[in-house]
Amino acid sequence: MSKIVVVGANHAGTAAINTILSNYPNEEVVVFDKNSNISFLGCGMALWIGKQISGPEGLFYSSKEKLECNGAKVHMETEIKKVDFENKVVYGINKDGIEVSESYDKLILSTGSLPIDLPIPGKDLKNVQFVKLYQHAEDVIKKLENQDLKNIVVVGAGYIGVELAEAFQRCGKNVELVDLSDSCLSGYYDLEFREMMKENLVKNGINVNFGEKVLELKGTDKVEEVITDKKTYKADMVILAVGFIPNNILGKEALELFRNGAYKVDLTQKTSLNDVYAIGDCATIYDNSIEDTNYIALATNAVRSGIVAAHNVCGTELESIGVQGSNGISIYGLNMVSTGLTLEKAIKLGYDAVATEFADLQKPGFIEHDNDKVFLKIVYDKNTRRVLGAQMASRQDISMGIHMFSLAIQEKVTIDKIKLLDIFFLPHFNQPYNYITMAALGAK
C-alpha cells in the first residue's frame, strides 16, 4: 500500500480520487483543498445568476462526506503552501491557522487555474470582481438584489463573459460587453460564427463593444466608471472575465513548465519529477488536432486527466488518447459547438487548410414545427485530407453531432471518408441529404 496525496479536489481531483478509491481500495488517499466545497460546476454559474435554475444545489456532484465515505481522508479549507519534492512532504495551513504537513509516496497536483488579474488602476474598488468559484457567484447574486445596481460591465467576451452577459440581462440589468478582440468567442469559432453570436447578443439587448482596451476603473469607494481607449461606461459592477492562467504556485521552480506556465506532463500525466503528477487546468494535455502538447482548460479534459493519473499512480499503465478541445455554448437559444481547429487557427499554425460549409434545415421542409436551420463548417488539410476541426450552430440541439467530428480528428479520418459515412435518415431527426453529408461532398 502507498500513500497518495491529492492537492486540489475539484473536477480533476475528484475524478482521480474516485478512480483510486473504486479500483484500488488498499491505497491510502489524503486530500487537501483550500476551498470549503468540492466539485462546483462553474459552467452552471450563469444559469444560477440568471435565474434559469432554482438554486445552486444541483451544481455539486460530490462532497467531503462522499469522498470520506469511500475511504479518503479529506482536509477542507487547508491550503498547501510548499512541497518538499526531495523528501516527499507537503506543508500547509488550515482555516484555524494551524500548520499541517503530510508525507507522500505519490503526489497529484490538481491546483486548477486562476483568473487573469488585469493590471489596471481601480481594480481594487468594490464591486469589481471575478466569477469563478461558488462564493463569487453567491456574492454576485446577493449584490444583484440591490435595485440601485443597474449597469454592469463585463470585461472579456469569451465563454464565461458571454454567458454572464446573458445572465445579467435576464436579471433586468443594462449590460455592456467589452473585449479587446474584434469579436466574441475568439479562438473557438471562425468569423462567420462569431458574427452569428454577436447578432444574437445584440438582438437580445446586450451592448457589445469590441476592439476596445480597458484602461482604468474609476470610483470613490465602489466602481462607477469603466474607461477604455474609446469610451467611458457607467458601471455599478464590473466583472473581469478575460481568461485564466494555470495555478503553478506549488513547484513552479522544481517542475518543467509549458510556455504558459502549466505543469508539463506526459501521456500518463506525470510531470518532470518521478512520483509527481499534474491534472486538470494546472497541467498540459495532448491535443490531437495539432498532434502536440497544448493547454486546453475544460472540465471534461480535467476529468479524463484525473482518471489517467489515478491508474498510473496506482501502478496500472494507462496513456491519455489526447483531446480535441470539444466545447459548446448556448446563449438565448442559439447553440454553438466546435472541436479541433478553426480555419483561422489552422492556417496560422501552418496547415494548408481549407473548409467546406453547408447550411440547411435540420429536418425535411414538411416538418413545420421544431425545425431550424443548421450551419456546419468542416476544416481539413488540403494535402492529407485529414479533418482538423468542425463548427456547428443552430437553434436545434445539434450538440451530439460534434462528437463524431471529435472522433474523426482523434482517428485522423479524412474528409473523403465522411462523404460516404453511413448516416441514417428519418424525418423526425434529419434529412436524407443531411448537412454533414452535403458539407463533406462539397469538399474540394
N, C-alpha and C positions, 0 to 999 in steps of 0.2 A: 504493500500500500504506500502511496506517495501523497504528499500534501500539495494541493493546488490552490494557489491564491489568485483570486479574480478581483481586479481593481476596476470597478465600474459595473453596474448591473442594470443598464437599460437594455435595448433590443439585442445587441451583440452579446453582452454579458449574460443576460437571461437565457439566450439560446445556448450558450456554452455551458452554463451551469446545469440547465435541464438535461442537456445531452449527456453530460458526465454522470449525473445522478441516475438517469434512466438506464444507462448502458454499463456503467462501471460502479456498482454500489459499494465496492471496497475502497474507493478513493475518498480521501478527506478533502472537502471543499470549503475554503474560507473566503468570504466575500466582504469587500469594503465598498461603500458608496457614500458620497458626501451629501446626497440628496435625502429627502425624507420619504420619497416614494420610488417605486420601481415600475418600469415598463410603460411609461406615459406615451401614448400615441400622439406625438406632436402634430402629425398631419391632420388630426381632427380638431385642433385648436380653433381654427377659423369657423368650423361648424358650430362649436360651442359659443364662441364670441358672437357669431351672427344669429344665434338662437334657432339654428336649424336642427339642433338636437336639444333634448330637455335638460341635459346636465353632463358633467364630466365622468360619471361613474363608469360608463362603458369604454372610456378611453384608456383603461388599465386592464391588463390581462394577467398580471402576476403581482406578487407582493412578498414582503419579507416572510410572512407567515407561510405562504405556499412553498417558498424555497426551503425554509427550515423544516417544513413538514416532510419534504422529500429528502432531507438529510444534510443540507448545507448549514454552515454557521455564518450568519449574516450580521454585519455591523453597519447599521444605517447612520447617516449624519456623521460619518467618520471620514475625514479627508486624509488620504495618503500624501505626505509631503516629500518623501525621499525613498529611493530604492538603493540599497547596497547590493549591487549585482554580483560583486565578488563573493560576498558572504551569504547571499540569498536571504536578505531580510528586508521587509518593507516597514517604514516608520510613518506614523501619522498622529492625528489628534482628533478626539471625538467632540461631540457637541458640549460636553461638560468641561472641555479644556484639558482633559486627561490625555497624556501621551500614550500611544499604543505601538506595539511592534509585533510582527509575525514573521516567522521563518517560512520558507517555501522550498519545495523541490522543483515545481514548475510554476511559472508566473504568466498570467494572461492579463495584458493591459487592454482595457476596454474603456478608455477615458473620454471617448467621444470627440465632439467638436465644440468650438466656442464662437459666438457671434463676432463678426468683424467690428471692431470699435473704431469708428471714423475719427480721425484726428482733427476735429473741427471745434472752434470756440463755441461754448454754450451747451456742449453735450451733457454736462452735469446738471443742467436745470431740471426742475421737477417736471414730470410728465413726458420726459424723453426716455424711451425705454426699448429694450429688446423684447421679443416674444418668442421664446424657445421652450422654456420649462413650464410645468403646470402652474407654478407660483406666478410666473409672468402673466399667463392668461387669466388667472384668478384676479390678479391686481388690475388688469385692464378692464375686466368685466365690472368690477366694483366702481372704477372711475367712470365708466360709461353711464352709470346710474345718475350722475350729475348732469342735470339738464342744461347747465351752462357750458358744458363741454360739447361744442358744436363742430369745430373744424379740426380734422385730423389729416396730418401729412404723413404719408407712408413713403419712406426713402428706400428705394430698391424695388424693381419690378420683375423679380424672379418669381418662382412658385409661391413662396411664403408671402411676399409683398402683394401679389395679385390676389391671393386668397384672402388676405386680411383686408384689402381694399373692398372686396365684395362684402365681407362680414361687417365692416363699419358702416357701409352704405345701407345694408339691411337693417342696421340699428338707427337709421334716420340721420346719420351724420354726413356732413359735407366732406368729401374725400378728395384729396389731391395726391396723385401717384406720381412720384418724381424718380427719374433714373438718368444716369449719365449716358447710357446707351441710347441708340436711336429708336428702340422698340422694347417691348416686353418679352420675357421668356427667352432672352438671348442665349444661344448655346444649345437649346433643346429643339428648336424648330427653325426652318428656313423662313425667309421674309414673308412669303405669302400667308403662312400660317400665323406668324406673329401679328400681321396686319389684321387677320381674321379675329384674333383675340382682342386687339386694340379696339376694333369697331364694336365688338361685343361689350367691352367695358364702357365705352363712350355712350352707347345706346342705353345702357342701364344706369347712367348717372355718375360714373366715375370721371373725374377730371384728370386726363393723362398729360404729363409734361415730360417729354423725353428729350435727350440731348442737353440736359441741364446738370450742372455740378453744384452740389450744396457747399456753400462757403462758410455759413455761420448760422447758429441758432441764437435768437435774441429773446430776452425777457428779464424781469427783475428777480423774481423768485421761481415762477413757473415759466415754461416756454410760451412765447407769444407770437413769434415770427420765425419763418424759415427763409433765409437769404440764399438764393442761388446766383449763378453768374448771369441770369436773365430776368428773374422776377423775385418778388417778395410775396410770401404766402402767410396769411393768418393761420395760427396754429395753437389749439388748446392742448393738443397731444401730438407727439412725433414718434413714429415707430421706425427704428433703424433696422432694415432688413436687407442689407447689402451682401449678405453671404456669410459663410463660416470658414474657419480655419481649423485644422486638426489640433486637438489638445495634446501637445507633446511635452508638457511641462516635466513629466517624470521621464528621465532617461534621455533627454534630447542631446546630452553631451556624450552618452555612452553608446547609443544605438544609431545605426545608419539611418539617415533620413532621406525622404523623397524631396524633389525640388520645392514643394510647397510646405515642407516641414513634417509631413506624415511619416510615421514609422514605416520603413521599407521592409516588406515581408515577402517570403517566397510563397509557393503554391500551397504550403502546409500552414501558412500564417506565422511561421517562425521569423523572428527578427534576426538581426546580425549577431545576436548572442544566443548561445545554446540555452535551452530551457526557458526562454522568454518569447512569448507570442503576443501579437497585437491584432485586434479585431475591430470591426466597425469603423466609425468615422475618423478614428485616430490613425488608421492604417491604410496602406495602398491595397489595390486589388488588381487582378489581371483582367485587362479589357480585350475581349476577343475581336472587337471591331477594329482596333489598331494593332492587335497582336503584340501587345506590350503592357508593361506595368503602367497603371494610371491611378488617379484618385477620383472616385465616384461615391459621394456620400449619400447613400439611400438606405432606408430601414431594411429593405429586402436584402440588400447586399450585406448589411450588418448581421442579419440572422444567419445567412449562409456562411459567412466567415466564422461566426461563433460555433456553428456545428462542425466545420472543418477543424478548427483549432482544438475543440474538445476531444475529438477522436485522436488527434496526434499527440496531445499531452498525455493521453492515457495509453499510448503505445500502439494504436491502430493507425497504420499509414493511410492517409487519405489526402489527395490533392484536389484543390479547387478546380473546377472546369472553366472558371472565368465567368465574366458577366458581360452584358451588352449595354448596361445603363438604362434599361427599360423604365419608363416613367409615364405619368399621366396627370391630368388636371381637369377639373370640371368647374366651370365658372358660369353662373346664371344659365345652366343647362347646356352650355357648349362644352362638349367632351373632346379633349385633345390628348393623344398618346403618341409616344415616339420611342424608338430604340436605335442604338448604334449611332452612326454619324449622320449629321445633316450634310447636304451638298456643299454648303459653305465651308463647313469644318473639314470635310474630306479633301476638298481642293486645297485648303490651307495646309493640310498635312502632307500634300504632295501626291495624292492619288490622282490618276487620270479618271476622275469620277464624272458620271453623268446621272441623270434622273429620268424616270418615266412617271407620268402622273395620269390620274383618271378621276372623274367625279360623276356620280350618278346616284339615283335613289337607292336606298338600302334594299327595297323590295320592288316588285313589279308595279307599274303605274296604276293598275286597277285596285291596288290596296290603298284605300282612300284615307285611312287613319294610321297614326303612329308609323309614318313612313317619311323619313327625312333624307336629305342628300348626304352623301359620304364623300369626303375628299381624301385621296390617298396619293402619297408620293413615295416612290422606292428609289433609293440611291444605290448605285452599283459601280464597280470598277469596269471601265470600258475594255480593258485588256484581258483581265482574268475572268470577267463577267460575275465575279463574286458579289453577293449582296452585302452592302456596307451599312445600310440603315433604312428606316422607314418612318413615316409620319402619317397620322390619320386624324381627321376631325369630323365631327358630326353631332347632331343633337340626338342621334341614336346612341345606344351603348355599344360601341364598336371596340371596346377595350380588349376583348379576347383575341381579336384579330392580330394585335401587335405581338402576342406571344409566339405566333407562327413565324413572324419575321425575326424575333429574337433567336429562336432556334435555328433559323436559316443562317443568321450571322455566325452563331456558335459553330455550326457544322459546315460552314463555308459553301453553302448552297449557291448555285448560280441563278441569275435572273431567268435563264432559259429553262431551268427545271421548273420554276414557278409557273411558266406559261402553260404547262400541261398538268399542273397539280390537280389531283382529284378533289374537287370541291363540290359537295352535294348541292342540289337545288330543291327548295320548297318555298312557295310564295310567302309563307308565314315568316321566313327568315331572310331570303336573299333573292337574287335574280339568276336566271340561267347563265347569262353572260355577266357575272358579277364584277365588281370593281377591282378585285385582286387579279383575276384572270385578265381583264381588259388592260389594266396597267402593265402587267407583265408582257402581254402581247404587243404593247406599244413600244417596248424597249428596242432601241436601235441595234 
